Amino acid sequence: MATPKLSPQARRLKTIIVALPILVASSYVFYKREIAKEVPRRTIPKPENATPSATLESKVFPPDVDSESKRPSST
């Protein structure tokens, strides 16, 4: 089933109808975070005794890889 070709004016209107709600919602979220300094709510519980870098490092370097041997020496 083919869709009929839209005129340039109809295409422009469709673009506005699709883009405007996205623009308004993202602007509102940006305003709340940057201007109003509201902290976003966490939906995933934070793991106990885990720093963000340790969690990321465990994902990047699996337990069988020694992360110290992969780092260049500072001497």
C-alpha positions as CSV (number, residue, x, y, z in Angstrom):
1,M,0.0,0.0,0.0
2,A,1.7,3.2,-1.2
3,T,1.2,6.4,0.6
4,P,0.4,9.5,-1.6
5,K,3.1,12.0,-2.2
6,L,2.7,15.0,0.1
7,S,2.9,18.6,-1.1
8,P,5.8,20.6,0.3
9,Q,3.4,22.5,2.5
10,A,2.0,19.3,3.9
11,R,5.5,17.9,4.4
12,R,6.5,21.0,6.3
13,L,3.3,20.8,8.5
14,K,4.0,17.1,9.2
15,T,7.5,18.0,10.3
16,I,6.3,20.7,12.6
17,I,3.7,18.4,14.1
18,V,6.2,15.6,14.8
19,A,9.1,17.9,15.9
20,L,7.3,20.4,18.1
21,P,6.4,18.0,21.0
22,I,9.9,16.5,21.0
23,L,11.4,20.0,21.2
24,V,9.0,21.2,23.9
25,A,9.6,18.1,26.1
26,S,13.4,18.1,25.7
27,S,13.5,21.9,26.4
28,Y,11.4,21.3,29.6
29,V,13.8,18.6,30.9
30,F,16.8,20.7,30.0
31,Y,15.3,23.7,31.9
32,K,14.6,21.6,35.0
33,R,18.1,20.1,35.0
34,E,20.2,23.2,34.1
35,I,18.2,26.2,35.2
36,A,16.2,24.9,38.1
37,K,19.0,22.6,39.3
38,E,16.6,19.7,39.9
39,V,18.4,16.4,40.3
40,P,16.9,13.6,38.1
41,R,15.2,10.8,40.0
42,R,17.0,7.4,39.9
43,T,14.9,4.5,38.7
44,I,17.7,1.9,39.2
45,P,18.8,1.3,42.8
46,K,22.5,2.2,43.4
47,P,24.6,-0.9,44.2
48,E,26.1,-0.9,47.6
49,N,29.8,-0.4,48.1
50,A,30.4,0.2,44.4
51,T,32.0,3.3,42.9
52,P,31.0,4.2,39.4
53,S,34.6,3.7,38.2
54,A,34.8,0.2,39.7
55,T,31.5,-0.8,38.1
56,L,32.6,0.5,34.8
57,E,36.1,-1.1,35.1
58,S,34.5,-4.5,35.8
59,K,32.5,-4.2,32.6
60,V,35.4,-3.1,30.5
61,F,38.0,-5.5,32.0
62,P,36.4,-8.9,32.8
63,P,37.7,-10.6,36.0
64,D,40.2,-12.8,34.1
65,V,42.0,-9.8,32.7
66,D,44.5,-8.0,35.0
67,S,43.8,-4.3,34.5
68,E,47.1,-3.3,36.1
69,S,49.2,-5.1,33.5
70,K,47.4,-3.3,30.7
71,R,48.2,0.2,31.9
72,P,51.4,1.9,30.7
73,S,54.0,2.4,33.3
74,S,54.6,6.0,34.5
75,T,58.4,5.7,34.5
